[in-house]
Amino acid sequence: MFTILLDKVGKVVVGALVDDRGRVWSTTMTEKGRKEASDSLLRSLPIGAYFREERNEMNEKILDSLKRAVMGREFVNEYELVMDRIPSFHRKVYETLRKIPRGRVISYGELARASGSEGAARAVGNAMRDNPFPLIVPCHRVIKSNLELGGFGGGEDLKKRILASEGIVFKERMADKASLIKHGEV
């Protein structure tokens, strides 16, 4: 049995698909409303699985973490993520990215290097595009090597707002170089 969790923070709807063991199958965030968020989570539901919308203590903690993350606040990020359907390269990138602290950003190329695949910046970009765990796997913290924001499923404005609330300083659409993770820091 699966539970779909949804809540709203300002204009942003956050959500998670969680199984009965408290494992996270996917998360979502969107400014397009509850239906878009719910549809995003339902796409991760295994075929033939049942779901419900139920609140319990563990589910509330997960939802609270997502709300805190979208506001740029510290949050618990120790949830078990179900990654058995995710390619091994993506898994390694996601595990590495979870180590990037709030208030810091990393380039696609440096994330590739830190994940053991130097030169695979484009493949890291694809992994970010396919990230089923936004906020818990903080793809919003990945930027271009020239310090520009780069793409983001929630849109560049939302990416910039989340990063700014985490303490990243911007000049126009470029992050401050002091916040960039450098080679060997991860």
Phi, psi and omega per residue, in radians:
M1 nan 2.456 -3.126
F2 -2.087 2.646 3.087
T3 -2.086 2.339 3.029
I4 -1.759 2.159 3.135
L5 -1.925 2.292 3.098
L6 -2.422 2.504 3.026
D7 -2.746 2.959 -3.068
K8 -2.170 2.415 3.046
V9 -2.190 1.833 -3.036
G10 1.066 -2.148 3.114
K11 -1.565 -0.128 -3.011
V12 -1.672 2.183 3.018
V13 -1.630 2.226 3.070
V14 -1.983 2.688 3.139
G15 -2.841 2.924 3.119
A16 -2.595 2.617 2.980
L17 -1.881 2.066 -3.012
V18 -2.213 2.457 3.077
D19 -1.609 3.096 -3.072
D20 -1.127 -0.302 3.114
R21 -1.596 0.064 3.123
G22 1.437 0.205 3.122
R23 -1.477 2.449 -3.112
V24 -1.598 2.169 3.117
W25 -1.644 -0.555 3.063
S26 -2.926 2.790 3.031
T27 -2.294 2.918 3.130
T28 -2.639 2.762 2.950
M29 -2.650 2.411 -3.117
T30 -2.762 2.670 3.005
E31 -1.756 0.172 -3.091
K32 -1.662 0.089 3.036
G33 1.824 3.007 -3.073
R34 -1.101 -0.670 -3.111
K35 -1.104 -0.791 3.103
E36 -1.053 -0.762 3.135
A37 -1.119 -0.805 3.139
S38 -1.091 -0.787 3.116
D39 -1.052 -0.694 3.114
S40 -1.053 -0.765 -3.139
L41 -1.220 -0.691 -3.131
L42 -1.082 -0.513 3.100
R43 -1.120 -0.383 3.131
S44 -1.579 -0.158 -3.096
L45 -1.214 2.221 3.101
P46 -1.044 2.577 -3.137
I47 -1.019 2.321 3.105
G48 1.444 -0.017 -3.108
A49 -1.394 2.649 3.070
Y50 -1.716 2.610 3.085
F51 -2.430 2.828 3.094
R52 -2.642 2.966 3.027
E53 -1.945 1.820 -3.063
E54 -2.344 2.483 3.103
R55 -1.916 2.312 2.961
N56 -2.500 3.130 -3.031
E57 -1.040 -0.798 -3.135
M58 -1.122 -0.781 3.140
N59 -1.091 -0.671 3.109
E60 -1.118 -0.655 3.115
K61 -1.131 -0.739 3.124
I62 -1.098 -0.829 -3.134
L63 -1.111 -0.700 3.097
D64 -1.092 -0.693 3.108
S65 -1.080 -0.742 3.121
L66 -1.121 -0.731 3.130
K67 -1.133 -0.750 3.116
R68 -1.114 -0.699 -3.130
A69 -1.108 -0.766 -3.108
V70 -1.194 -0.383 3.072
M71 -1.566 -0.025 3.112
G72 1.424 0.267 -3.122
R73 -1.628 2.838 3.032
E74 -1.062 2.539 3.108
F75 -2.667 2.780 3.082
V76 -1.195 2.248 -3.136
N77 -2.315 0.867 -3.107
E78 -2.074 0.388 -3.103
Y79 -1.327 2.577 3.072
E80 -1.351 2.157 3.129
L81 -1.767 2.330 3.115
V82 -1.451 1.898 -3.069
M83 -2.090 0.262 -3.071
D84 -1.195 -0.297 3.087
R85 -1.724 0.125 -3.072
I86 -1.792 2.356 3.122
P87 -0.978 2.586 -3.049
S88 -1.046 -0.651 3.106
F89 -1.065 -0.822 3.125
H90 -1.051 -0.765 3.137
R91 -0.993 -0.823 -3.127
K92 -1.077 -0.753 3.119
V93 -1.092 -0.788 -3.125
Y94 -1.110 -0.732 3.123
E95 -1.104 -0.718 3.104
T96 -1.154 -0.775 -3.103
L97 -1.099 -0.564 3.125
R98 -1.101 -0.291 3.129
K99 -1.474 -0.186 -3.117
I100 -1.319 2.076 -3.047
P101 -1.335 2.764 3.012
R102 -0.948 2.418 3.133
G103 1.548 0.063 3.105
R104 -2.263 2.722 3.064
V105 -2.288 2.829 3.141
I106 -2.411 2.543 3.106
S107 -1.407 2.781 3.088
Y108 -0.996 -0.764 -3.122
G109 -1.137 -0.740 3.133
E110 -1.199 -0.627 3.081
L111 -1.131 -0.678 3.067
A112 -1.058 -0.832 3.141
R113 -1.070 -0.829 -3.112
A114 -1.128 -0.419 3.129
S115 -1.557 0.019 3.110
G116 1.564 0.285 -3.117
S117 -2.321 1.069 -3.130
E118 -0.932 2.393 3.140
G119 1.552 0.005 -3.077
A120 -1.794 0.663 -3.108
A121 -1.032 -0.715 -3.141
R122 -1.116 -0.715 3.109
A123 -1.133 -0.621 3.055
V124 -1.109 -0.715 3.074
G125 -1.017 -0.717 3.086
N126 -1.132 -0.695 3.097
A127 -1.101 -0.667 3.106
M128 -1.148 -0.746 3.109
R129 -1.039 -0.651 -3.077
D130 -1.589 0.041 -3.053
N131 -0.980 1.985 3.117
P132 -1.470 0.023 -3.064
F133 -2.223 0.872 -3.126
P134 -0.971 2.549 -3.079
L135 1.420 -0.892 3.100
I136 -1.239 -0.758 2.905
V137 -1.753 1.738 -2.874
P138 -1.316 1.248 -3.130
C139 -1.094 -0.328 3.088
H140 -1.170 -0.275 -3.140
R141 -1.541 0.058 3.131
V142 -1.761 2.196 -3.094
I143 -2.269 3.009 3.087
K144 -1.258 2.746 -3.131
S145 -1.143 -0.371 3.093
N146 -1.519 0.180 3.086
L147 1.358 0.074 3.022
E148 -1.293 2.745 -3.046
L149 -1.064 -0.807 -3.018
G150 1.424 -3.125 -3.079
G151 -1.266 2.888 3.121
F152 -2.918 2.288 -3.111
G153 -0.986 -0.567 3.135
G154 -1.500 -0.004 -3.119
G155 1.678 2.635 -3.090
E156 -1.113 -0.610 -3.139
D157 -1.105 -0.766 3.115
L158 -1.143 -0.726 3.105
K159 -1.006 -0.817 -3.128
K160 -1.124 -0.719 3.131
R161 -1.101 -0.758 3.133
I162 -1.123 -0.832 -3.141
L163 -1.081 -0.734 3.118
A164 -1.090 -0.687 3.129
S165 -1.241 -0.329 3.040
E166 -1.482 -0.095 3.088
G167 1.870 0.065 3.111
I168 -1.326 2.279 3.127
V169 -1.651 2.435 -3.124
F170 -2.138 2.593 2.870
K171 -2.076 1.935 -3.022
E172 1.036 -2.082 -3.110
R173 -1.863 0.327 -3.097
M174 -1.996 2.344 3.122
A175 -1.339 2.637 3.072
D176 -1.134 2.316 -3.088
K177 -1.046 -0.498 -3.111
A178 -1.114 -0.392 -3.110
S179 -1.539 -0.098 -3.058
L180 -1.388 2.240 3.037
I181 -1.193 2.322 -3.132
K182 -1.861 2.925 -3.128
H183 -0.886 2.263 3.083
G184 1.563 -0.097 -3.121
E185 -1.447 -0.272 -3.118
V186 -1.837 nan nan
